Amino acid sequence: MAKSNPKTLFVCQQCSAESAKWLGRCTECGQFNTMVETIVAPPSPAKPWTGGKASESQELSTITLSDTHRLALPMREMNRVLGGGIVPGSLTLIGGDPGIGKSTLLLQIAQVVAESIGPVVYVSGEESPMQIKLRASRLGLSGKGLHLLAETDLDAVLARLDQARPSLVIVDSIQTMSLSTVTSAAGSVGQVRESALRLMQWAKSHGVPVMIAGHVTKDGAIAGPRVLEHMVDVVLYLEGEGFSPFRILRGVKNRFGSTNEVGIFEMRERGLAEVNNPSEAFLAHRQESAIGSAIVPTLEGTRPLLIEIQALATPAGLGPSRRIANGVDFNRLLLILAVLTKHIGLPMGGQDVIVNVVGGLHIEEPAADAAIALAVASSVRDTPLREGCVVMGEIGLSGELRPVNQTERRLAEAAALGFKLCVMPGQGSSKVKAPGELKLLYAETLRDAVRLALGNKPPAL
C-alpha cells in the first residue's frame, strides 16, 4: 500500500482551527492574521490491542492522601500566590510581557529552592549558560545546586531530567521547546501543545514540580493555543508598567488554592524584591490635599491595598472631548461620568477627562467607582478631598452608592496607615465597626459622597 505524503494546512495560533487555505481572519475565533502554514504528517497506523492491562477505577473513599507537602519557598509573596508553596508534581505557567522580569523571577526561585530543598535543573532554550551566569552574577546568586541545560529538544531534556532527579525543573520558555514527532516549527500550536503535555506527564509521574515561562501576544494573552492554560495546574501573570519599578504576580488559575491572589514585587538592581507593605509603597510619593486625587481601599484576592486614583479634567476647546482611562475600565469611566453629569450636575460634556491609577496598577472591582467619581469632581471643582480621607463604594445608574464586600478588612488597612475619615455606602453598613481612630461617613447617594468629601466644613461626626 502506498505511503501517504505529509500535507500542508493553515492552523490558527489562537484556537487551533485548521483551514486548507490561508485566511486573513480565523472563522472560529475571529482573530486576524493568526493562520500559520503547518506541515501535518499522516497519522501512524493504529496498533492492535495486545491485551495489556488497562487502568482500573478506584472508589474515592479508598484513596489515601500521601504524606507529600508543599515546597514552601522563602519568598512570602510567591507562597501567597501559589496558595502556600509549590505542590509536588504540579505544572506552573508564568506569563508576562517581554522584559517584565519572568526569567529573573524564575532564576531567583531556582536559587532559593536549590539552597533550601535540593538540586534544580534550569532548562533554557533562549539563552546560553554564559548569559544566565551573567544574570546570576548581577543578581548576586551563587548558583550552587543550580544546573543549567541549554537545549531545545524536549526528548533530550526529558532524558537528562530522568538522570538528574531534581527537586524542581524550570523551562524558559515553552515556545522554544520542540519534539521530533511534531513536524511543525517550534512555537507553533502543535509544538506548544505537545511539549506542555509531555512536561505535564513527566511531572505527574515523577512527582517533581515543573515551572514554565510563556511568551504573550500583543493582546496580553499567552502565545499559543488557549488549551495550554487549561492543561497546566497554575497560571500566573507577571504584570507591571515599564516606567514603574513595581511588579504584580497575579494568580489566574490555581488547582491547589484560591485564584485572584497577587504578590507585590519591586524591581531592583539585585532582582525582584518583595514589598512588605504594598499600600505604604504605592502611597509613598502622594501629595497631601492634592486636587483630583482620591484614595480607595481595594481588595486583590484576600489582600487589601490602598491605591491612589488621580483625575484631570480640562476644557476640551474646539475639538470633541476625550476620555483617557489608564488602569481603570474605559466603559466604567464613561458610566461614572454620565452619572456625574445627570445626578450631580457637573458639566462633563465639554471636558477632557484623564483618569490614572498610580503605580501602574489595574483596578477592576467596582468598589473604586466612588473614588474615581470624587477624583473627577475634585478636579472639576478645583477642590481637594478632606485630609486623611479614603473613599469606597459602587455607583449605580440612578446615582445611589452600593456597599462593597469585606468592608472591615479594607477599613483596617486604612486605619493602619493613619487615615482618619472614610466615605462609604450607608446601606448595610450599620454593623460595621470603625477600627482605631477612623471615622465613618455614610453616604446613600453619590451626591452625599461629594458633599461629605469635598465640603468646606467637616460634617458632624
Secondary structure, DSSP 8 states (H G I E B T S, - for coil): ------EEEEEETTT--EESS--SB-TTT--BS-EEEEEE-------------------GGG----S---B--S-HHHHHHHTSSB-TT-EEEEEE-TTSSHHHHHHHHHHHHHHHT--EEEEESSS-HHHHHHHHHHHT---TTEEEEE--BHHHHHHHHHHH--SEEEEE-GGG-B-TT--S-TTSHHHHHHHHHHHHHHHHHHT--EEEEE-B-TTSSBSS-THHHHHSSEEEEEE--TT-SEEEEEEEEETTS-SS-EEEEEEETTEEEE-S-HHHHHTTT--TT-TTEEEEEEEETTEEEEEEEEEEEEE-TTS---EEEESS-HHHHHHHHHHIIIII----TTEEEEEEETTS----SGGGHHHHHHHHHHHHHT----TTEEE--EE-TTSBEE--S-HHHHHHHHHHTT--EEEEE-TT-TT----TT-EEEEESBHHHHHHHHH-SS----
